[in-house]
Protein backbone atom coordinates (compact mmCIF):
# COMPACT_ATOMS: atom_id res chain seq x y z
CA UNK A 1 0.00 0.00 0.00
CA UNK A 2 2.87 2.38 0.74
CA UNK A 3 4.33 1.75 -2.74
CA UNK A 4 0.93 2.35 -4.35
CA UNK A 5 0.16 5.61 -2.52
CA UNK A 6 3.66 6.99 -3.04
CA UNK A 7 3.39 6.24 -6.76
CA UNK A 8 -0.16 7.59 -7.30
CA UNK A 9 -0.25 10.56 -4.90
CA UNK A 10 3.23 11.98 -5.21
CA UNK A 11 2.57 15.37 -3.63
CA UNK A 12 2.65 13.85 -0.15
CA UNK A 13 5.83 11.91 -0.88
CA UNK A 14 6.88 8.44 0.25
CA UNK A 15 8.17 9.61 3.65
CA UNK A 16 4.96 11.55 4.23
CA UNK A 17 2.79 8.53 3.46
CA UNK A 18 4.95 6.37 5.72
CA UNK A 19 4.45 8.78 8.64
CA UNK A 20 0.69 8.99 8.07
CA UNK A 21 0.29 5.22 7.87
CA UNK A 22 2.43 4.72 10.97
CA UNK A 23 0.15 7.16 12.83
CA UNK A 24 -2.96 5.23 11.76
CA UNK A 25 -4.23 8.00 9.47
CA UNK A 26 -4.82 5.79 6.40
CA UNK A 27 -7.87 3.51 6.69
CA UNK A 28 -9.82 0.91 4.73
CA UNK A 29 -13.62 0.79 4.34
CA UNK A 30 -14.01 -0.87 7.74
CA UNK A 31 -11.98 1.94 9.38
CA UNK A 32 -9.03 -0.40 9.98
CA UNK A 33 -5.60 1.19 9.79
CA UNK A 34 -3.53 0.35 6.72
CA UNK A 35 0.11 0.01 7.74
CA UNK A 36 3.01 0.72 5.36
CA UNK A 37 3.61 -3.02 4.93
CA UNK A 38 -0.05 -3.86 4.23
CA UNK A 39 -0.30 -5.80 0.98
CA UNK A 40 -1.79 -3.90 -1.95
CA UNK A 41 -5.14 -5.27 -3.18
CA UNK A 42 -6.72 -3.88 -6.39
CA UNK A 43 -10.15 -2.34 -5.81
CA UNK A 44 -9.49 -1.45 -2.17
CA UNK A 45 -11.17 1.79 -1.10
CA UNK A 46 -8.72 3.86 0.95
CA UNK A 47 -9.45 6.84 3.19
CA UNK A 48 -6.92 9.21 4.65
CA UNK A 49 -6.91 12.34 6.78
CA UNK A 50 -5.80 15.31 4.74
CA UNK A 51 -2.89 16.99 6.47
CA UNK A 52 -0.89 20.08 5.64
CA UNK A 53 2.64 20.42 6.92
CA UNK A 54 2.62 24.24 7.00
CA UNK A 55 -1.01 25.15 7.63
CA UNK A 56 -1.37 28.82 8.64
CA UNK A 57 -2.95 29.41 12.04
CA UNK A 58 -6.01 31.66 12.34
CA UNK A 59 -5.53 33.47 15.68
CA UNK A 60 -9.23 34.04 16.41
CA UNK A 61 -11.67 31.81 18.29
CA UNK A 62 -15.10 30.65 17.25
CA UNK A 63 -17.94 30.52 19.80
CA UNK A 64 -21.05 28.36 20.08
CA UNK A 65 -24.13 30.57 20.16
CA UNK A 66 -26.73 27.77 20.44
CA UNK A 67 -26.91 23.98 20.64
CA UNK A 68 -29.71 21.45 21.13
CA UNK A 69 -30.35 17.89 19.91
CA UNK A 70 -30.76 18.98 16.29
CA UNK A 71 -28.80 22.17 15.61
CA UNK A 72 -25.61 23.95 16.53
CA UNK A 73 -25.08 27.61 15.68
CA UNK A 74 -21.56 29.04 15.78
CA UNK A 75 -20.11 32.53 15.47
CA UNK A 76 -17.26 32.23 12.97
CA UNK A 77 -14.40 34.76 13.18
CA UNK A 78 -12.94 36.47 10.14
CA UNK A 79 -10.33 34.52 8.11
CA UNK A 80 -11.57 31.06 9.19
CA UNK A 81 -13.09 28.88 6.41
CA UNK A 82 -16.26 26.95 7.24
CA UNK A 83 -14.96 23.64 5.81
CA UNK A 84 -11.50 22.35 4.84
CA UNK A 85 -10.33 23.86 1.57
CA UNK A 86 -7.04 24.79 -0.05
CA UNK A 87 -4.39 25.47 2.57
CA UNK A 88 -6.80 25.11 5.53
CA UNK A 89 -7.86 21.82 7.14
CA UNK A 90 -7.44 21.89 10.91
CA UNK A 91 -7.91 25.66 10.77
CA UNK A 92 -11.52 25.41 9.58
CA UNK A 93 -14.67 25.95 11.59
CA UNK A 94 -15.98 22.41 11.03
CA UNK A 95 -12.77 20.65 12.10
CA UNK A 96 -12.24 22.96 15.07
CA UNK A 97 -15.76 22.26 16.34
CA UNK A 98 -15.43 18.51 15.78
CA UNK A 99 -12.14 18.44 17.69
CA UNK A 100 -13.52 20.62 20.48
CA UNK A 101 -16.96 19.03 20.91
CA UNK A 102 -16.37 15.48 19.69
CA UNK A 103 -19.43 15.53 17.40
CA UNK A 104 -18.35 13.61 14.30
CA UNK A 105 -21.80 13.90 12.66
CA UNK A 106 -21.60 17.72 12.61
CA UNK A 107 -22.38 19.09 9.15
CA UNK A 108 -22.75 22.73 7.97
CA UNK A 109 -26.11 23.58 6.40
CA UNK A 110 -24.76 26.58 4.47
CA UNK A 111 -21.53 28.50 3.87
CA UNK A 112 -20.22 32.00 4.33
CA UNK A 113 -16.96 33.27 2.85
CA UNK A 114 -13.75 32.69 4.76
CA UNK A 115 -13.29 36.47 4.99
CA UNK A 116 -16.80 36.98 6.43
CA UNK A 117 -17.54 36.69 10.17
CA UNK A 118 -20.78 35.63 11.80
CA UNK A 119 -23.37 32.89 12.09
CA UNK A 120 -23.08 29.41 10.61
CA UNK A 121 -25.75 26.75 11.28
CA UNK A 122 -24.84 23.05 11.61
CA UNK A 123 -26.95 19.90 11.69
CA UNK A 124 -26.12 17.36 14.40
CA UNK A 125 -28.08 14.33 13.18
CA UNK A 126 -27.66 12.81 9.69
CA UNK A 127 -31.36 11.94 9.53
CA UNK A 128 -32.29 15.64 9.91
CA UNK A 129 -29.86 17.00 7.36
CA UNK A 130 -31.99 16.80 4.20
CA UNK A 131 -34.91 18.65 5.79
CA UNK A 132 -32.68 21.51 6.98
CA UNK A 133 -30.78 21.72 3.69
CA UNK A 134 -34.10 22.04 1.86
CA UNK A 135 -34.78 25.27 3.79
CA UNK A 136 -31.70 26.91 2.32
CA UNK A 137 -32.25 25.44 -1.14
CA UNK A 138 -35.85 26.68 -1.21
CA UNK A 139 -34.96 30.13 0.20
CA UNK A 140 -37.09 29.57 3.29
CA UNK A 141 -34.40 31.16 5.47
CA UNK A 142 -34.17 34.89 6.20
CA UNK A 143 -30.57 36.09 6.55
CA UNK A 144 -29.30 39.56 7.38
CA UNK A 145 -25.80 40.93 7.17
CA UNK A 146 -23.99 44.11 8.17
CA UNK A 147 -21.15 45.83 6.35
CA UNK A 148 -19.07 48.97 6.76
CA UNK A 149 -18.19 51.10 3.74
CA UNK A 150 -17.99 54.73 2.70
CA UNK A 151 -21.09 56.89 3.08
CA UNK A 152 -22.65 58.19 -0.14
CA UNK A 153 -24.97 61.16 0.35
CA UNK A 154 -26.25 60.91 -3.23
CA UNK A 155 -27.92 57.50 -2.81
CA UNK A 156 -31.48 57.22 -1.52
CA UNK A 157 -31.93 54.41 1.00
CA UNK A 158 -33.00 51.67 0.94
CA UNK A 159 -31.54 50.38 -2.34
CA UNK A 160 -32.44 47.16 -4.13
CA UNK A 161 -29.64 45.79 -6.32
CA UNK A 162 -30.49 43.20 -8.98
CA UNK A 163 -27.92 41.99 -11.52
CA UNK A 164 -26.40 38.98 -13.20
CA UNK A 165 -23.26 37.75 -11.43
CA UNK A 166 -20.73 35.38 -13.02
CA UNK A 167 -17.13 34.35 -12.46
CA UNK A 168 -14.74 36.97 -13.78
CA UNK A 169 -12.74 35.96 -16.86
CA UNK A 170 -9.18 35.13 -15.93
CA UNK A 171 -9.71 35.39 -12.16
CA UNK A 172 -11.40 32.34 -10.64
CA UNK A 173 -11.56 33.94 -7.17
CA UNK A 174 -13.48 37.05 -8.29
CA UNK A 175 -17.06 37.52 -9.44
CA UNK A 176 -18.42 40.31 -11.63
CA UNK A 177 -21.67 41.82 -12.79
CA UNK A 178 -22.29 40.92 -16.45
CA UNK A 179 -24.97 41.50 -19.06
CA UNK A 180 -28.01 39.24 -18.98
CA UNK A 181 -31.00 38.18 -16.95
CA UNK A 182 -30.50 39.03 -13.24
CA UNK A 183 -29.67 36.04 -11.05
CA UNK A 184 -28.94 37.95 -7.83
CA UNK A 185 -30.80 40.37 -5.60
CA UNK A 186 -29.85 42.23 -2.42
CA UNK A 187 -31.73 44.81 -0.37
CA UNK A 188 -29.41 47.36 1.25
CA UNK A 189 -30.26 49.96 3.89
CA UNK A 190 -28.34 52.60 5.83
CA UNK A 191 -28.14 51.76 9.56
CA UNK A 192 -25.63 54.24 10.98
CA UNK A 193 -23.22 56.95 9.88
CA UNK A 194 -19.92 57.97 11.47
CA UNK A 195 -18.24 60.76 9.53
CA UNK A 196 -17.23 59.46 6.08
CA UNK A 197 -18.15 55.87 7.01
CA UNK A 198 -21.46 54.08 7.33
CA UNK A 199 -22.83 50.78 8.59
CA UNK A 200 -25.23 49.10 6.21
CA UNK A 201 -27.80 46.36 6.60
CA UNK A 202 -27.87 43.83 3.76
CA UNK A 203 -30.63 41.30 3.11
CA UNK A 204 -29.75 38.87 0.29
CA UNK A 205 -32.69 37.39 -1.58
CA UNK A 206 -30.41 35.07 -3.54
CA UNK A 207 -27.10 33.50 -2.57
CA UNK A 208 -24.55 33.93 -5.32
CA UNK A 209 -20.87 33.72 -4.50
CA UNK A 210 -19.50 37.09 -3.28
CA UNK A 211 -22.92 38.59 -3.98
CA UNK A 212 -22.91 41.16 -1.19
CA UNK A 213 -19.37 42.29 -1.96
CA UNK A 214 -20.07 42.57 -5.68
CA UNK A 215 -23.31 44.52 -5.17
CA UNK A 216 -21.77 46.98 -2.71
CA UNK A 217 -18.79 47.50 -5.00
CA UNK A 218 -21.13 48.10 -7.96
CA UNK A 219 -22.77 50.91 -5.97
CA UNK A 220 -19.35 52.50 -5.52
CA UNK A 221 -19.22 51.36 -1.89
CA UNK A 222 -16.61 48.58 -1.58
CA UNK A 223 -16.51 47.15 1.93
CA UNK A 224 -13.68 48.16 4.22
CA UNK A 225 -10.96 45.50 4.22
CA UNK A 226 -12.07 43.85 0.96
CA UNK A 227 -9.00 42.32 -0.66
CA UNK A 228 -10.69 41.48 -4.00
CA UNK A 229 -12.98 44.42 -4.82
CA UNK A 230 -12.64 46.84 -6.52
CA UNK A 231 -9.04 45.72 -7.15
CA UNK A 232 -7.06 42.73 -5.95
CA UNK A 233 -4.96 43.93 -3.05
CA UNK A 234 -3.88 40.47 -1.96
CA UNK A 235 -4.36 37.12 -3.74
CA UNK A 236 -6.00 34.07 -2.12
CA UNK A 237 -2.64 32.40 -1.42
CA UNK A 238 -0.86 35.45 -0.02
CA UNK A 239 -0.35 36.03 3.74
CA UNK A 240 -3.29 37.60 5.57
CA UNK A 241 -3.38 40.99 7.24
CA UNK A 242 -5.24 40.06 10.42
CA UNK A 243 -5.43 43.73 11.43
CA UNK A 244 -7.61 44.59 8.42
CA UNK A 245 -10.51 42.11 8.10
CA UNK A 246 -13.34 42.40 5.62
CA UNK A 247 -16.07 44.41 7.38
CA UNK A 248 -18.87 41.98 6.61
CA UNK A 249 -20.84 40.16 9.29
CA UNK A 250 -23.56 37.49 9.04
CA UNK A 251 -25.66 39.18 11.71
CA UNK A 252 -28.89 37.16 12.02
CA UNK A 253 -30.74 34.15 10.65
CA UNK A 254 -34.39 33.18 10.99
CA UNK A 255 -36.44 30.16 9.86
CA UNK A 256 -39.16 27.70 10.89
CA UNK A 257 -37.55 24.49 12.11
CA UNK A 258 -38.77 21.62 9.85
CA UNK A 259 -38.10 19.04 12.56
CA UNK A 260 -39.55 20.68 15.68
CA UNK A 261 -41.80 23.36 14.14
CA UNK A 262 -40.17 25.99 16.37
CA UNK A 263 -39.46 29.52 15.17
CA UNK A 264 -35.68 29.81 15.11
CA UNK A 265 -33.98 33.20 15.38
CA UNK A 266 -30.27 33.58 16.08
CA UNK A 267 -28.17 36.74 16.47
CA UNK A 268 -24.40 37.02 16.17
CA UNK A 269 -22.54 38.24 19.24
CA UNK A 270 -19.79 39.76 17.08
CA UNK A 271 -19.46 43.38 15.96
CA UNK A 272 -17.62 45.05 13.11
CA UNK A 273 -14.71 47.34 13.81
CA UNK A 274 -14.93 50.84 12.37
CA UNK A 275 -11.91 52.04 10.35
CA UNK A 276 -9.65 54.69 11.84
N, C-alpha and C positions, 0 to 999 in steps of 0.2 A: 504493500500500500504506500509506503514511503517513496519507493521508486516511481510509482504511478503519479502521485500528487506532485512530486518534484518535477516530473516531466511535463505534466499537463498545466499546472498552475505555477509558472516559473517566477511570478512576481514575489511570492513569499520566500522562495529559495529553499534548498534542501535542508539547511540548518534550521530555518524557521519552521518548516513542517515537522522536523524531528522534535523540536522543543514543544510545539503544540500537541503532538501526539503523546509525548512523554507526560505532559500535564493533563491528559485526558480530555483535550478539547476537540478531538475528532471522533465522531460517533457514527454507528450504523443505524439502521431503521429502528432497532429495538433499544436505542440509546445506550448501547454497549460501546465502551472505548475501543478504538482501533489503535493498536500500538504500532510503532515503526516496523516491527518484524511481522505484523499480521500479513498473511498470504493474500495476494491480490486475487479477487474473484470478479470476472466480468459481470456487469449488470448490478453490482452492489450500489445501493444508494448511500451516499456519504454526506454527513452534515458536519459543519465546523463553525466555531465561533470566530466571527470576523474580528481581527485584532490589528490595531495600528501601532507601530513602534513609537512614533513621534506625534501622538494625538495632542493637539493644543488643548489646554485647560480653559474652561469658561469660569471665571472667578466670581460667579453670582449664583445664588441659591434659589431653587424653586420652592414653593410652599403649596401645601394641600389646603384648598379652600373648603372642600366638602367631600364627604365619603359616606356611602351607605352600602347596602348589599348589591346594588346594581351599578352605581356610578361613582366615579371619582373626578373631581374638578381641581385642576392645578393652575397656579399662577406661574407662568413661564417667564423667566427673565430674558432680557435682550441677549442676543448672540447665541442662544442655545437652540439647536434644532429639535423639532418634536420627535423625530425618529432617526435612526442611524442613516447617514448619507455622506458620501464623499470622505472628507478627512475626519468625520466625527462618528464615533460609535458609543464608547462609554460616556462621552460628553454629549449625550442627547437626553431629552426629557424622559422618554420612555424607559431607557436603560437605567437612568438614575433612579426613577421611581421603582422599577422592578428590584433593583439592588437594595434600595432603602426599605421597601415595604414587603418584599418577598411575594408579590402577587404576579405569578408568571402568566396568568391569563389576561393581564392588563392590555387593552388595545385602544388606541386613539380613534375617536369617531370623526375627527376632522383635523385639519392642519392650519397652522398660521406660519408665516415666514420666520426663518431663523432670526432675522433682524427685529421682528416684532415681539413685544412683550404682551403678557396678558393671559386670558383664560383659555384652557384647553380641556375638553371633556373626554373622559375615558370610560369604556365599558369594562366591567369586572367579570361578567359571565358570558362565555361564548354563545350560549343559547339566547341571550338578549341582543346580541350584536346587530343582527340584520334589522330588527325593528328600530333600533336607534339610528343606524346608518340611513334608513329610509327617510327619517326626518330631515336629514341634511340634504339628501338627494332630491327630495320633493319640496325643498325650500319651506319647510314647516318650522323653521327655527329663526327667531329674530335675534340678530347680532348687532351690537353697536360698538363703535371704535372712537377713539380720540386721537387727534394729531395736533402737533404744533408746527406752524409755518408763519410766513410773513402775513401781515394784515393788508388787505386790499380794500380801500375805501370806495372803489368804483364798482364793486360787485354788490348786488342786492341779495340778501340772504333770506331764506335758504335757497340753495342751488341744487338742481337735479342734473347730473351728468350722465348722458347715455352715449355710448360709442362702441365701435368694433375694436376689440383688442386682440392682437396676434403677436407671436414671437418676432422680435426684431431681426431682420436679415443680418447675418454675420455676427450676431451676439446672442447666444442661446440663453444667457442669464438676464436679458432685458426684454420687456414687452413694449409695445407701441400701439398708439391709436392708428388705425388704417381705414381706408375707404370701405364702405359696405354696410350691410344690415347690422345695426347695433346688437351686440351680444353681452353687453355689460351695462349696469345701471347702479349709481350711487347717489344717495341724498346727503347733502352736506349743509351743515348749519354752523353759524358762529356762536360759540359758547362764552368766550371771554377774550378781552383784549388787554395786553400789557405793552404799552408803547408801540414799537413797530411790529410786535409779535401778536399772534392770536392762537387761541385753542379752539379747535373745531370738533364738532360731533359728526361722525360719518356712519351712515346706515347703508350697507351694501344690500342691494336686492339680488344681485347675482354674485358669483364667487370666482371670477377669473383670477389667474395668477397675477400678482402685483397690481390688482385692480385699483385699490385705494391710492397707491403711490402714483400710478399712471394718471388717474383722474385729477388728483391734486396738482400734479406737474402740468397737466394740460390747461389748468386754470391759471397757470403762472404762479402757483403756490407750492413749490416742492417742499416736502417735509424736512425739518431740521435734522441733520445727521444722515440724510439719504446718500448712500455711496454710489447709486446707479442712476439717479435722475436729478437734474436734467442731463448731467454728464457723468461718466464713470470716473469717480475719484479714487476708487480702490477696487480691484478685481476680486472675484470670489475666492481665489486661492492666496490672496495677499494677507499679511498680518492685520489683525483688527486694531482699531483704536477704541478701547473700552471706555474712554472718557467722552466719546461722542457717539452715543447710540442713536439709532433712528427713532424719532419722536412719534411713534405709533403704538397705540395700546389697544388690545382687545378688551374693552371695558366691561361689557355685560352680554349675557346670553339668556334667552328665554324660550321655553317650549313646553308643550304638554307631554308628560312622560307616557310613552306608549305601553309601558309595562305596568305602572302603578296608577296611571291616570292623574297623578299629581301635577300641579302647575309648578314648573321649575323656573327659578330665576336666580342667577348667580352674578355677583359683582366682583370685579378685580379689586384687590387691596393695594395695587401698585399705582403710582402716579408718574406723570411725565415731568422731566426736569426742563425748566425754561432755559433758553440760551442766555449767556451773559449779555 
